[in-house]
Amino acid sequence: MMVTMEIDPELSRRALDEAGQQYPEFAGRAKSVLARPLFRGFAWQVEWDGPPPGGQDAWEYQNAAVRAYKRLAGVTD
């Protein structure tokens, strides 16, 4: 049985804003933080408005946003 995780839209917005402070070039390009169910656990990622940007900084932004969301929501792996 796959377990789903409900993403809090307000916490998602706050996490994206927090990550955007470190990586302002991506501010406003991300729509939300997502948790896609896997066989075990979740694949955490950012949903982009339009095609996802490339490069290491985009990965770092996504990682910062996911870490911020998990911290704000009290999610532990």
C-alpha positions in Angstrom: 0.0 0.0 0.0 1.4 3.4 -1.0 1.4 6.1 1.6 0.7 9.6 0.5 1.8 12.8 2.1 -0.3 15.9 2.2 1.8 19.0 1.5 0.8 22.1 3.4 0.6 25.0 0.8 1.5 27.6 3.4 4.6 25.7 4.6 5.5 25.0 0.9 5.4 28.7 0.1 7.5 29.6 3.2 10.1 26.9 2.3 10.3 28.2 -1.3 10.7 31.8 0.0 13.4 30.7 2.4 15.3 28.9 -0.3 14.8 31.9 -2.6 16.8 34.0 -0.1 19.8 31.9 -0.7 19.2 31.5 -4.5 17.3 34.6 -5.6 17.6 33.6 -9.3 15.0 30.9 -8.7 12.6 33.0 -6.6 9.2 33.1 -8.2 10.0 30.2 -10.6 9.0 27.4 -8.3 5.3 26.5 -7.6 5.5 24.1 -4.7 7.4 21.4 -2.8 6.2 17.9 -3.7 6.6 14.5 -2.0 6.0 11.7 -4.6 5.4 8.3 -3.0 8.0 5.6 -3.7 7.9 1.9 -2.7 9.5 3.1 0.5 9.5 6.8 1.5 9.1 9.7 -0.8 10.9 11.5 -3.6 11.1 15.1 -2.6 11.3 17.7 -5.3 10.2 21.2 -6.4 7.5 21.7 -8.9 8.6 24.4 -11.3 6.5 27.0 -13.2 7.6 26.0 -16.7 10.5 23.9 -17.6 12.9 23.2 -14.7 16.2 25.1 -14.8 19.4 23.2 -15.1 22.7 23.4 -13.3 24.1 22.8 -9.8 22.4 26.0 -8.3 19.0 24.7 -9.3 19.7 21.4 -7.5 21.0 23.4 -4.5 17.8 25.5 -4.5 15.6 22.4 -4.6 17.6 20.8 -1.8 17.3 24.0 0.3 13.6 24.2 -0.3 13.0 20.5 0.6 15.1 20.8 3.8 13.2 23.9 4.8 9.8 22.3 4.2 10.7 19.2 6.1 12.0 21.3 9.0 8.9 23.5 9.0 6.5 20.6 8.8 8.5 18.5 11.4 9.0 15.7 8.9 11.8 13.2 9.7 13.1 10.5 7.4 
